Amino acid sequence: MSMRVPQRSTLIASAVLGLCGVSYLAMLQSERLPLGVWASAVPEDAVSRPRTTVTALSCERLPHVPGKSVTTALVTFPPNAYSPRHRHPGSVTAYVLKGRLRSQLMGQPIETYTAGQSWFEPPGAVHLFAENASVAEPAELLAIFIADNDCGALVIPDHADE
């Protein structure tokens, strides 16, 4: 059975991904790791860079997994776009449709993915950042979420433990 994804969820997800302003700096400043550890992952111009856009495409209940749904979303990265530290509900598989994306999950090295490559984020994983590796070309990825049936927000800001 197909569910129509509420427009409100798409707007909320897009707004959450767009969080970079003062709250992003506060997250960075509250992190217990020395700033030097973050130097390679957090660009100085992160606050002023373009933001990603998330467009939910569908949400389907999984009949064989009660209480869970699969949500498919298109994530667009304008040239030089940056997405700060966050989490996602449930499990996520990301598949790069075009362009080059740099991404890092907590405890893993920074990776660069190109069209046709994918990565997996387990439930609760902290996604330290994602960015378009190009300052001239856009990038896109298809994100597939397995999460609760509410088809709610696809991105959850993750503030460093204080």
LUMVO-971703 format. One record per residue: residue number from 1; residue in one letter; y, z, x of N, C-alpha, C in turn. Coordinates in nm, 3 decimals, padded with zeros to 5 digits. Layout:
N
+------+------+---------+---------+---------+---------+---------+---------+---------+---------+---------+
| resi | resn |     n_v |     n_w |     n_u |    ca_v |    ca_w |    ca_u |     c_v |     c_w |     c_u |
+------+------+---------+---------+---------+---------+---------+---------+---------+---------+---------+
|  NUM |    a |       Y |       Z |       X |       Y |       Z |       X |       Y |       Z |       X |
...
+------+------+---------+---------+---------+---------+---------+---------+---------+---------+---------+
//
This chain:
162
+------+------+---------+---------+---------+---------+---------+---------+---------+---------+---------+
| resi | resn |     n_v |     n_w |     n_u |    ca_v |    ca_w |    ca_u |     c_v |     c_w |     c_u |
+------+------+---------+---------+---------+---------+---------+---------+---------+---------+---------+
|    1 |    m | -00.118 |  00.000 |  00.084 |  00.000 |  00.000 |  00.000 |  00.124 |  00.000 |  00.088 |
|    2 |    s |  00.213 | -00.087 |  00.061 |  00.335 | -00.102 |  00.142 |  00.447 | -00.015 |  00.085 |
|    3 |    m |  00.523 |  00.045 |  00.176 |  00.641 |  00.123 |  00.136 |  00.764 |  00.053 |  00.189 |
|    4 |    r |  00.866 |  00.048 |  00.111 |  00.993 | -00.006 |  00.159 |  01.060 |  00.100 |  00.245 |
|    5 |    v |  01.103 |  00.064 |  00.364 |  01.168 |  00.158 |  00.453 |  01.311 |  00.179 |  00.406 |
|    6 |    p |  01.350 |  00.303 |  00.381 |  01.486 |  00.328 |  00.332 |  01.591 |  00.285 |  00.434 |
|    7 |    q |  01.697 |  00.223 |  00.385 |  01.807 |  00.181 |  00.472 |  01.865 |  00.300 |  00.545 |
|    8 |    r |  01.868 |  00.415 |  00.481 |  01.922 |  00.536 |  00.541 |  01.848 |  00.570 |  00.670 |
|    9 |    s |  01.714 |  00.554 |  00.673 |  01.637 |  00.584 |  00.794 |  01.677 |  00.492 |  00.908 |
|   10 |    t |  01.700 |  00.367 |  00.876 |  01.741 |  00.272 |  00.979 |  01.875 |  00.312 |  01.036 |
|   11 |    l |  01.969 |  00.351 |  00.950 |  02.101 |  00.392 |  00.997 |  02.093 |  00.519 |  01.080 |
|   12 |    i |  02.011 |  00.614 |  01.037 |  01.997 |  00.739 |  01.112 |  01.938 |  00.711 |  01.249 |
|   13 |    a |  01.832 |  00.629 |  01.254 |  01.769 |  00.598 |  01.382 |  01.867 |  00.529 |  01.475 |
|   14 |    s |  01.945 |  00.436 |  01.422 |  02.043 |  00.365 |  01.505 |  02.150 |  00.462 |  01.556 |
|   15 |    a |  02.195 |  00.552 |  01.470 |  02.297 |  00.648 |  01.510 |  02.245 |  00.743 |  01.616 |
|   16 |    v |  02.121 |  00.790 |  01.600 |  02.064 |  00.883 |  01.697 |  02.050 |  00.816 |  01.833 |
|   17 |    l |  02.004 |  00.691 |  01.836 |  01.993 |  00.621 |  01.963 |  02.129 |  00.601 |  02.026 |
|   18 |    g |  02.233 |  00.594 |  01.946 |  02.366 |  00.571 |  01.998 |  02.433 |  00.696 |  02.054 |
|   19 |    l |  02.368 |  00.810 |  02.047 |  02.430 |  00.933 |  02.098 |  02.438 |  00.928 |  02.249 |
|   20 |    c |  02.556 |  00.927 |  02.300 |  02.576 |  00.931 |  02.445 |  02.699 |  01.012 |  02.481 |
|   21 |    g |  02.792 |  01.028 |  02.392 |  02.921 |  01.088 |  02.423 |  02.913 |  01.225 |  02.487 |
|   22 |    v |  02.993 |  01.315 |  02.443 |  03.000 |  01.449 |  02.501 |  02.866 |  01.519 |  02.489 |
|   23 |    s |  02.794 |  01.500 |  02.379 |  02.666 |  01.569 |  02.363 |  02.568 |  01.526 |  02.471 |
|   24 |    y |  02.574 |  01.400 |  02.514 |  02.485 |  01.354 |  02.620 |  02.521 |  01.425 |  02.751 |
|   25 |    l |  02.650 |  01.435 |  02.780 |  02.691 |  01.504 |  02.902 |  02.651 |  01.651 |  02.897 |
|   26 |    a |  02.660 |  01.712 |  02.779 |  02.619 |  01.851 |  02.766 |  02.471 |  01.866 |  02.794 |
|   27 |    m |  02.391 |  01.769 |  02.745 |  02.247 |  01.774 |  02.774 |  02.224 |  01.768 |  02.924 |
|   28 |    l |  02.293 |  01.678 |  02.991 |  02.276 |  01.662 |  03.135 |  02.317 |  01.788 |  03.209 |
|   29 |    q |  02.431 |  01.845 |  03.170 |  02.481 |  01.963 |  03.238 |  02.393 |  02.085 |  03.214 |
|   30 |    s |  02.322 |  02.091 |  03.100 |  02.239 |  02.207 |  03.072 |  02.102 |  02.196 |  03.137 |
|   31 |    e |  02.067 |  02.082 |  03.191 |  01.937 |  02.063 |  03.257 |  01.929 |  02.151 |  03.381 |
|   32 |    r |  01.816 |  02.217 |  03.400 |  01.799 |  02.308 |  03.513 |  01.770 |  02.236 |  03.644 |
|   33 |    l |  01.731 |  02.109 |  03.638 |  01.707 |  02.035 |  03.760 |  01.839 |  02.007 |  03.830 |
|   34 |    p |  01.840 |  02.006 |  03.964 |  01.963 |  01.970 |  04.034 |  02.006 |  01.829 |  03.997 |
|   35 |    l |  02.137 |  01.806 |  03.994 |  02.189 |  01.676 |  03.956 |  02.131 |  01.565 |  04.041 |
|   36 |    g |  02.105 |  01.591 |  04.170 |  02.050 |  01.489 |  04.258 |  01.917 |  01.434 |  04.210 |
|   37 |    v |  01.836 |  01.516 |  04.142 |  01.708 |  01.470 |  04.090 |  01.730 |  01.363 |  03.984 |
|   38 |    w |  01.842 |  01.374 |  03.911 |  01.872 |  01.281 |  03.803 |  01.948 |  01.158 |  03.850 |
|   39 |    a |  01.995 |  01.157 |  03.973 |  02.084 |  01.051 |  04.018 |  02.027 |  00.912 |  03.997 |
|   40 |    s |  01.897 |  00.894 |  04.018 |  01.839 |  00.760 |  04.002 |  01.816 |  00.726 |  03.856 |
|   41 |    a |  01.805 |  00.825 |  03.770 |  01.771 |  00.800 |  03.631 |  01.892 |  00.798 |  03.539 |
|   42 |    v |  02.000 |  00.864 |  03.575 |  02.116 |  00.875 |  03.487 |  02.237 |  00.812 |  03.554 |
|   43 |    p |  02.275 |  00.693 |  03.511 |  02.391 |  00.629 |  03.573 |  02.520 |  00.702 |  03.536 |
|   44 |    e |  02.615 |  00.700 |  03.629 |  02.743 |  00.768 |  03.605 |  02.817 |  00.710 |  03.484 |
|   45 |    d |  02.798 |  00.581 |  03.456 |  02.870 |  00.517 |  03.347 |  02.793 |  00.519 |  03.215 |
|   46 |    a |  02.691 |  00.606 |  03.203 |  02.606 |  00.607 |  03.083 |  02.685 |  00.626 |  02.954 |
|   47 |    v |  02.790 |  00.705 |  02.958 |  02.868 |  00.733 |  02.838 |  02.937 |  00.607 |  02.785 |
|   48 |    s |  02.982 |  00.521 |  02.874 |  03.059 |  00.404 |  02.831 |  02.975 |  00.278 |  02.812 |
|   49 |    r |  02.845 |  00.284 |  02.837 |  02.762 |  00.164 |  02.827 |  02.727 |  00.133 |  02.682 |
|   50 |    p |  02.695 |  00.006 |  02.654 |  02.653 | -00.031 |  02.517 |  02.529 |  00.047 |  02.475 |
|   51 |    r |  02.510 |  00.060 |  02.345 |  02.397 |  00.135 |  02.289 |  02.291 |  00.040 |  02.235 |
|   52 |    t |  02.171 |  00.093 |  02.223 |  02.063 |  00.017 |  02.161 |  02.076 |  00.024 |  02.010 |
|   53 |    t |  02.010 | -00.068 |  01.942 |  02.007 | -00.070 |  01.796 |  01.862 | -00.073 |  01.752 |
|   54 |    v |  01.827 |  00.015 |  01.658 |  01.691 |  00.021 |  01.604 |  01.694 | -00.031 |  01.461 |
|   55 |    t |  01.608 | -00.127 |  01.431 |  01.596 | -00.179 |  01.295 |  01.451 | -00.161 |  01.250 |
|   56 |    a |  01.430 | -00.071 |  01.155 |  01.295 | -00.051 |  01.101 |  01.255 | -00.175 |  01.022 |
|   57 |    l |  01.138 | -00.228 |  01.051 |  01.090 | -00.350 |  00.985 |  00.993 | -00.321 |  00.872 |
|   58 |    s |  00.908 | -00.219 |  00.891 |  00.811 | -00.184 |  00.787 |  00.760 | -00.043 |  00.809 |
|   59 |    c |  00.705 |  00.013 |  00.703 |  00.637 |  00.142 |  00.711 |  00.519 |  00.136 |  00.616 |
|   60 |    e |  00.399 |  00.153 |  00.670 |  00.276 |  00.143 |  00.590 |  00.196 |  00.272 |  00.606 |
|   61 |    r |  00.153 |  00.327 |  00.493 |  00.063 |  00.443 |  00.499 | -00.072 |  00.399 |  00.556 |
|   62 |    l | -00.132 |  00.487 |  00.636 | -00.265 |  00.459 |  00.691 | -00.369 |  00.523 |  00.600 |
|   63 |    p | -00.440 |  00.444 |  00.520 | -00.533 |  00.501 |  00.422 | -00.647 |  00.579 |  00.486 |
|   64 |    h | -00.684 |  00.546 |  00.607 | -00.794 |  00.616 |  00.674 | -00.748 |  00.737 |  00.755 |
|   65 |    v | -00.618 |  00.762 |  00.760 | -00.561 |  00.878 |  00.830 | -00.462 |  00.944 |  00.735 |
|   66 |    p | -00.510 |  01.033 |  00.647 | -00.422 |  01.096 |  00.549 | -00.300 |  01.163 |  00.613 |
|   67 |    g | -00.184 |  01.139 |  00.553 | -00.060 |  01.200 |  00.599 |  00.012 |  01.124 |  00.708 |
|   68 |    k | -00.044 |  01.012 |  00.753 |  00.018 |  00.935 |  00.861 |  00.052 |  00.794 |  00.816 |
|   69 |    s |  00.154 |  00.737 |  00.882 |  00.197 |  00.599 |  00.857 |  00.219 |  00.528 |  00.988 |
|   70 |    v |  00.219 |  00.397 |  00.983 |  00.257 |  00.315 |  01.097 |  00.391 |  00.251 |  01.062 |
|   71 |    t |  00.488 |  00.270 |  01.149 |  00.620 |  00.212 |  01.131 |  00.645 |  00.115 |  01.245 |
|   72 |    t |  00.694 | -00.003 |  01.212 |  00.726 | -00.105 |  01.311 |  00.877 | -00.121 |  01.314 |
|   73 |    a |  00.932 | -00.125 |  01.435 |  01.078 | -00.136 |  01.450 |  01.113 | -00.233 |  01.563 |
|   74 |    l |  01.225 | -00.301 |  01.547 |  01.280 | -00.386 |  01.650 |  01.392 | -00.309 |  01.718 |
|   75 |    v |  01.386 | -00.299 |  01.851 |  01.490 | -00.229 |  01.927 |  01.561 | -00.334 |  02.013 |
|   76 |    t |  01.690 | -00.350 |  01.989 |  01.767 | -00.449 |  02.065 |  01.853 | -00.376 |  02.168 |
|   77 |    f |  01.858 | -00.434 |  02.286 |  01.935 | -00.382 |  02.398 |  02.038 | -00.487 |  02.437 |
|   78 |    p |  02.164 | -00.470 |  02.402 |  02.266 | -00.563 |  02.452 |  02.265 | -00.559 |  02.605 |
|   79 |    p |  02.329 | -00.654 |  02.672 |  02.337 | -00.647 |  02.818 |  02.390 | -00.510 |  02.862 |
|   80 |    n |  02.323 | -00.451 |  02.962 |  02.362 | -00.323 |  03.022 |  02.348 | -00.203 |  02.928 |
|   81 |    a |  02.276 | -00.217 |  02.816 |  02.262 | -00.106 |  02.720 |  02.182 |  00.009 |  02.780 |
|   82 |    y |  02.212 |  00.129 |  02.732 |  02.148 |  00.251 |  02.783 |  02.116 |  00.345 |  02.667 |
|   83 |    s |  01.997 |  00.403 |  02.669 |  01.956 |  00.501 |  02.569 |  01.921 |  00.630 |  02.642 |
|   84 |    p |  01.988 |  00.742 |  02.609 |  01.966 |  00.867 |  02.682 |  01.837 |  00.939 |  02.638 |
|   85 |    r |  01.816 |  01.053 |  02.698 |  01.700 |  01.138 |  02.678 |  01.674 |  01.160 |  02.529 |
|   86 |    h |  01.546 |  01.141 |  02.488 |  01.507 |  01.157 |  02.349 |  01.355 |  01.169 |  02.338 |
|   87 |    r |  01.309 |  01.193 |  02.217 |  01.166 |  01.194 |  02.183 |  01.149 |  01.104 |  02.061 |
|   88 |    h |  01.024 |  01.079 |  02.029 |  00.993 |  01.004 |  01.907 |  00.891 |  01.084 |  01.826 |
|   89 |    p |  00.891 |  01.066 |  01.694 |  00.788 |  01.133 |  01.614 |  00.653 |  01.065 |  01.638 |
|   90 |    g |  00.550 |  01.140 |  01.659 |  00.416 |  01.082 |  01.674 |  00.399 |  01.002 |  01.801 |
|   91 |    s |  00.307 |  00.907 |  01.796 |  00.275 |  00.820 |  01.909 |  00.355 |  00.690 |  01.898 |
|   92 |    v |  00.389 |  00.632 |  02.013 |  00.466 |  00.507 |  02.014 |  00.406 |  00.411 |  02.117 |
|   93 |    t |  00.391 |  00.286 |  02.076 |  00.363 |  00.178 |  02.170 |  00.483 |  00.086 |  02.166 |
|   94 |    a |  00.536 |  00.054 |  02.284 |  00.651 | -00.035 |  02.296 |  00.605 | -00.164 |  02.364 |
|   95 |    y |  00.644 | -00.278 |  02.307 |  00.607 | -00.409 |  02.360 |  00.735 | -00.489 |  02.382 |
|   96 |    v |  00.759 | -00.531 |  02.506 |  00.882 | -00.603 |  02.539 |  00.871 | -00.748 |  02.491 |
|   97 |    l |  00.964 | -00.786 |  02.405 |  00.967 | -00.922 |  02.351 |  01.046 | -01.017 |  02.439 |
|   98 |    k |  01.159 | -00.968 |  02.494 |  01.238 | -01.051 |  02.585 |  01.321 | -00.962 |  02.675 |
|   99 |    g |  01.354 | -01.015 |  02.792 |  01.437 | -00.942 |  02.886 |  01.358 | -00.851 |  02.977 |
|  100 |    r |  01.434 | -00.763 |  03.046 |  01.375 | -00.665 |  03.138 |  01.430 | -00.528 |  03.101 |
|  101 |    l |  01.341 | -00.432 |  03.086 |  01.381 | -00.296 |  03.051 |  01.332 | -00.199 |  03.156 |
|  102 |    r |  01.419 | -00.103 |  03.189 |  01.378 |  00.009 |  03.276 |  01.361 |  00.129 |  03.184 |
|  103 |    s |  01.258 |  00.209 |  03.214 |  01.227 |  00.322 |  03.128 |  01.159 |  00.430 |  03.210 |
|  104 |    q |  01.177 |  00.555 |  03.167 |  01.110 |  00.665 |  03.235 |  01.073 |  00.774 |  03.136 |
|  105 |    l |  00.947 |  00.814 |  03.139 |  00.900 |  00.931 |  03.066 |  00.896 |  01.048 |  03.163 |
|  106 |    m |  00.919 |  01.168 |  03.112 |  00.918 |  01.287 |  03.198 |  00.786 |  01.297 |  03.273 |
|  107 |    g |  00.797 |  01.322 |  03.402 |  00.678 |  01.338 |  03.485 |  00.620 |  01.208 |  03.537 |
|  108 |    q |  00.684 |  01.096 |  03.502 |  00.635 |  00.966 |  03.547 |  00.746 |  00.894 |  03.622 |
|  109 |    p |  00.711 |  00.795 |  03.704 |  00.814 |  00.722 |  03.777 |  00.891 |  00.627 |  03.684 |
|  110 |    i |  01.007 |  00.584 |  03.729 |  01.083 |  00.482 |  03.658 |  01.005 |  00.352 |  03.668 |
|  111 |    e |  00.991 |  00.283 |  03.555 |  00.918 |  00.156 |  03.551 |  01.011 |  00.048 |  03.499 |
|  112 |    t |  00.988 | -00.075 |  03.542 |  01.058 | -00.191 |  03.488 |  00.956 | -00.278 |  03.417 |
|  113 |    y |  00.985 | -00.311 |  03.291 |  00.894 | -00.390 |  03.208 |  00.961 | -00.522 |  03.173 |
|  114 |    t |  00.882 | -00.628 |  03.171 |  00.932 | -00.760 |  03.135 |  00.860 | -00.809 |  03.010 |
|  115 |    a |  00.907 | -00.919 |  02.954 |  00.848 | -00.976 |  02.832 |  00.696 | -00.986 |  02.847 |
|  116 |    g |  00.627 | -00.937 |  02.745 |  00.482 | -00.939 |  02.744 |  00.418 | -00.811 |  02.794 |
|  117 |    q |  00.495 | -00.720 |  02.851 |  00.441 | -00.592 |  02.898 |  00.466 | -00.483 |  02.794 |
|  118 |    s |  00.387 | -00.376 |  02.803 |  00.402 | -00.267 |  02.707 |  00.380 | -00.133 |  02.774 |
|  119 |    w |  00.418 | -00.026 |  02.702 |  00.388 |  00.110 |  02.746 |  00.360 |  00.195 |  02.624 |
|  120 |    f |  00.299 |  00.311 |  02.648 |  00.261 |  00.406 |  02.542 |  00.330 |  00.538 |  02.567 |
|  121 |    e |  00.378 |  00.600 |  02.458 |  00.437 |  00.733 |  02.465 |  00.358 |  00.826 |  02.375 |
|  122 |    p |  00.290 |  00.926 |  02.433 |  00.214 |  01.019 |  02.350 |  00.305 |  01.108 |  02.266 |
|  123 |    p |  00.252 |  01.169 |  02.162 |  00.333 |  01.258 |  02.077 |  00.403 |  01.366 |  02.160 |
|  124 |    g |  00.531 |  01.385 |  02.133 |  00.607 |  01.490 |  02.200 |  00.657 |  01.454 |  02.339 |
|  125 |    a |  00.624 |  01.337 |  02.391 |  00.669 |  01.299 |  02.525 |  00.821 |  01.289 |  02.529 |
|  126 |    v |  00.880 |  01.336 |  02.638 |  01.024 |  01.324 |  02.657 |  01.051 |  01.191 |  02.726 |
|  127 |    h |  01.128 |  01.107 |  02.660 |  01.168 |  00.978 |  02.714 |  01.303 |  01.002 |  02.780 |
|  128 |    l |  01.304 |  01.007 |  02.913 |  01.427 |  01.043 |  02.985 |  01.538 |  00.941 |  02.967 |
|  129 |    f |  01.502 |  00.812 |  02.966 |  01.601 |  00.707 |  02.939 |  01.529 |  00.575 |  02.920 |
|  130 |    a |  01.600 |  00.481 |  02.863 |  01.559 |  00.341 |  02.858 |  01.688 |  00.261 |  02.874 |
|  131 |    e |  01.680 |  00.149 |  02.947 |  01.800 |  00.069 |  02.965 |  01.764 | -00.077 |  02.987 |
|  132 |    n |  01.859 | -00.162 |  02.953 |  01.846 | -00.304 |  02.983 |  01.874 | -00.319 |  03.132 |
|  133 |    a |  01.781 | -00.378 |  03.205 |  01.797 | -00.395 |  03.349 |  01.898 | -00.504 |  03.383 |
|  134 |    s |  01.940 | -00.582 |  03.285 |  02.034 | -00.691 |  03.308 |  02.172 | -00.656 |  03.253 |
|  135 |    v |  02.274 | -00.693 |  03.328 |  02.411 | -00.675 |  03.279 |  02.460 | -00.801 |  03.210 |
|  136 |    a |  02.376 | -00.906 |  03.206 |  02.419 | -01.034 |  03.148 |  02.334 | -01.080 |  03.030 |
|  137 |    e |  02.205 | -01.044 |  03.026 |  02.114 | -01.093 |  02.923 |  02.068 | -00.980 |  02.831 |
|  138 |    p |  02.054 | -01.007 |  02.701 |  02.001 | -00.905 |  02.609 |  01.851 | -00.887 |  02.630 |
|  139 |    a |  01.798 | -00.779 |  02.577 |  01.654 | -00.752 |  02.580 |  01.612 | -00.698 |  02.444 |
|  140 |    e |  01.485 | -00.712 |  02.411 |  01.432 | -00.662 |  02.284 |  01.291 | -00.608 |  02.304 |
|  141 |    l |  01.259 | -00.508 |  02.225 |  01.121 | -00.461 |  02.223 |  01.079 | -00.433 |  02.080 |
|  142 |    l |  00.949 | -00.442 |  02.058 |  00.889 | -00.407 |  01.931 |  00.827 | -00.270 |  01.951 |
|  143 |    a |  00.865 | -00.172 |  01.869 |  00.811 | -00.037 |  01.879 |  00.723 | -00.011 |  01.758 |
|  144 |    i |  00.605 |  00.042 |  01.785 |  00.509 |  00.074 |  01.678 |  00.483 |  00.224 |  01.684 |
|  145 |    f |  00.520 |  00.292 |  01.576 |  00.509 |  00.438 |  01.567 |  00.394 |  00.476 |  01.474 |
|  146 |    i |  00.314 |  00.572 |  01.515 |  00.217 |  00.636 |  01.426 |  00.268 |  00.778 |  01.409 |
|  147 |    a |  00.316 |  00.809 |  01.288 |  00.378 |  00.939 |  01.264 |  00.356 |  00.980 |  01.119 |
|  148 |    d |  00.422 |  01.088 |  01.077 |  00.408 |  01.138 |  00.941 |  00.455 |  01.034 |  00.840 |
|  149 |    n |  00.408 |  01.050 |  00.716 |  00.435 |  00.954 |  00.610 |  00.579 |  00.945 |  00.564 |
|  150 |    d |  00.667 |  01.030 |  00.612 |  00.801 |  01.031 |  00.555 |  00.888 |  00.912 |  00.598 |
|  151 |    c |  00.841 |  00.832 |  00.694 |  00.919 |  00.716 |  00.741 |  01.061 |  00.756 |  00.775 |
|  152 |    g |  01.076 |  00.871 |  00.833 |  01.209 |  00.924 |  00.865 |  01.263 |  00.871 |  00.995 |
|  153 |    a |  01.347 |  00.951 |  01.057 |  01.413 |  00.912 |  01.183 |  01.309 |  00.877 |  01.287 |
|  154 |    l |  01.334 |  00.771 |  01.362 |  01.241 |  00.724 |  01.463 |  01.274 |  00.779 |  01.602 |
|  155 |    v |  01.394 |  00.835 |  01.617 |  01.439 |  00.888 |  01.744 |  01.492 |  01.029 |  01.721 |
|  156 |    i |  01.452 |  01.120 |  01.809 |  01.493 |  01.260 |  01.799 |  01.563 |  01.297 |  01.929 |
|  157 |    p |  01.690 |  01.334 |  01.925 |  01.757 |  01.374 |  02.050 |  01.680 |  01.489 |  02.113 |
|  158 |    d |  01.668 |  01.488 |  02.244 |  01.597 |  01.595 |  02.314 |  01.694 |  01.660 |  02.411 |
|  159 |    h |  01.734 |  01.781 |  02.378 |  01.826 |  01.855 |  02.464 |  01.742 |  01.932 |  02.563 |
|  160 |    a |  01.783 |  01.930 |  02.687 |  01.710 |  02.002 |  02.791 |  01.707 |  02.150 |  02.756 |
|  161 |    d |  01.596 |  02.216 |  02.792 |  01.586 |  02.360 |  02.766 |  01.699 |  02.434 |  02.837 |
|  162 |    e |  01.758 |  02.525 |  02.766 |  01.870 |  02.599 |  02.825 |  01.824 |  02.735 |  02.871 |
+------+------+---------+---------+---------+---------+---------+---------+---------+---------+---------+
//
